[in-house]
Structures are given as C-alpha cells and as structure tokens.
Amino acid sequence: MVQAALSGLCPRCGAATLFETPASIALSCDRCGLDLGALERGARLAGLVTILTAAILIMLAIGIDIMLRPPLWLQVVIWAPLTLAVVIGTLRLYKTALLYRRYEAQAEQGGTEG
Ligand SMILES: [Zn+2]
C-alpha cells in the first residue's frame, strides 16, 4: 500500500498513472482507462486530513522550538520542505488507501464498467 501510494500505482493494471500532480488523483488511468475520478469522488476528508497533518506538524515545531531553541532560519529551512513532503505524502497515502478500498469493493460487486 505504501509502495502503491509512493509510486501512484493503478489498482487495476499496476501502472504508475494514479497521480496527475504530486497530490491529486488523475481522472482516469492512462493505460487501462479505469475511472479514477469516480473512485475518488467523496474524498471530502482530504482537506481535513491536510489540516490535521499540518496541525500535528505545527505542534511538533512548537515543541522543538521550546526544547531546542534553534535559530529561525534553521527552522524555516527544515520545516518548509518537511511540511510539504509530509502533507503530500499523507494525502497520497490517504487517497491511495481510499481508492484501493473502493476499487476492491467495486470488484467484489462484480462491476463490469471500463
Ligand atoms: Zn490502470
């Protein structure tokens, strides 16, 4: 699952077509035409996941600031890319997990679309 999220692998054909941009799901798979947009629909929690992740990182940053008192420039250099990476990584994991679960549920129902 982590591998699938990092590489953005399609649940049906395994091609790396899942993500159009680093954090957004493509509308459909380039290779097998699987309707990814339909599977992703309803992923309204994605915004909440982003906010929660950011909140945890901010608390972590404040904690480190209190304990270690690093210079501000160092904090910016560390936290800016780290926050971006963690938020994008979390979103990818969340969206991939959701997509795979829906795809599996659909496959169990014997859906023949595509
Ligand atoms: Zn595919």
Residues whose N, C-alpha, C, O or C-beta is under 5 A from the ligand:
A	BS01	ZN	C10 R12 C13 G14 C29 R31 C32 G33 L34
